[in-house]
Amino acid sequence: MREIVFVVGSLVVLMLEKYVLANNSINWVGAIVPIISIGFILWLLISKQLGLDFLDILVSIMYISLNFIFWGQGNDLYHRRTVKRIAKQIYERV
């Protein structure tokens, strides 16, 4: 049951990261979730809730990597929206 809650919670956080936190003009807001995820994994390791076996380390690396990937994608969404808005303004002037 704990694994299901982790997966569902992770998906919700990743979607929040991509479409809300990283999809704005302030870059550091999107960095909050990846930094918290690193802290969360470190806390799990220190509190011995996460073992040092191959599968746990692999899942941890994938989780942290996905946080950074979604941060980049959200940032890219913002930049695409900005480029479209500027292009629209340029073409309306012509």
PyMOL commands that set and color helices and strands:
alter all, ss='L'
color gray80, all
select helices_A, chain A and resi 2-21+27-30+32-46+54-93
alter helices_A, ss='H'
color red, helices_A
deselect
rebuild
show_as cartoon
